[in-house]
Amino acid sequence: MKLVFLDAKTIGDDIDLSGYERFGEVVKYRFSKPEEVPQRVTDAEVLIVNKVPINEQTVGSATKLKLVCVTATGTDNLDKEYLKGRGIAFRNVAGYSTETVAQHTFALLFYLVEKMPYYDDYVKGEHYIGDTSFTHFDKVFHEIHGKTWGIIGLGAIGQRVADIAKLFGCQVIYYSTTGKNNQDGYMRVDFDTLLLRSDIISVHAPLNEQTRGLMNGAAFSKMKKEAIFLNLGRGPIVVEQDLAHALCEREIGAAGLDVLSEEPMSADSPFRRIKDSSRLVITPHIAWASVEARRRLMKIIEGQIEEFFGCS
């Protein structure tokens, strides 16, 4: 059997993939452009991909292909109808990053809530040396205890964030983007109610017809002026020009983003002009990527291949 990793760099060089060698020949490409894929998959039986598009143009020449494994939960890069028509199976992985995405959600939140950029700069700028008082709290910050936390998308990650927020004393409300999700223990509200009531809003929803462009200018204008917005879902859920405007015009308090509409970041991103880290913090799509989560992910995929082919 031949297994081909088309964008192995997205998994990281620090992850041991030697377990895959028991299935047969393993070929790893760090990255693959769409036009490079046809030649690289000609005799592959298994493809392991993250963002590489899998469709007739890229894998039409892969006559032996039986299984496509996606090293992620989302499968937007797969032409599922084409794969189905050819009898090619695919697998994705859910649940591997729940803990680390929840952790990163709070990392972004506390960075903003506690005014960390200001206080770190204050000390490193040596203003604390010989200060007149043992404490300095010119930048006001608040407890999250007693605040209302609104969650968009109460799936596994959203529920984990809700559980932790509850431990901090937050009142958790949520909006179901499908209108079908009912979770005991948390109050489901309509979208406008979530926007109007929430002190913190975090997005943990997939990208689909219901969520694309959901957070737009109209939505941001309904939020509290001191509210913090966090996007740990997908970039296109947010109309980025509208969020940048809301931040610059101080329609909302701050935003923390781990996902963008274009990744890597576009040179014409509206966020480039916002340099104040107390208002906007962006991380480069790393919320999923703790070493533990990446190890877990690749062990799950190894198990999927084993199960599919009935080997051990």
Secondary structure as UniProt FT lines:
FT   STRAND          2..5
FT   HELIX           8..10
FT   TURN            13..14
FT   HELIX           18..23
FT   STRAND          25..28
FT   HELIX           34..36
FT   HELIX           37..40
FT   TURN            42..43
FT   STRAND          46..49
FT   HELIX           56..59
FT   TURN            60..61
FT   TURN            63..64
FT   STRAND          67..70
FT   TURN            76..77
FT   HELIX           80..86
FT   STRAND          89..91
FT   TURN            96..97
FT   HELIX           98..113
FT   TURN            114..115
FT   HELIX           116..124
FT   TURN            125..126
FT   TURN            129..130
FT   TURN            145..146
FT   STRAND          148..152
FT   HELIX           156..167
FT   TURN            168..169
FT   STRAND          171..175
FT   TURN            184..185
FT   STRAND          187..188
FT   HELIX           191..197
FT   STRAND          200..203
FT   TURN            209..213
FT   HELIX           217..222
FT   TURN            225..226
FT   STRAND          228..231
FT   HELIX           235..237
FT   HELIX           240..248
FT   TURN            249..250
FT   STRAND          254..257
FT   TURN            267..268
FT   HELIX           270..273
FT   TURN            277..279
FT   STRAND          280..282
FT   TURN            287..288
FT   HELIX           291..309
//
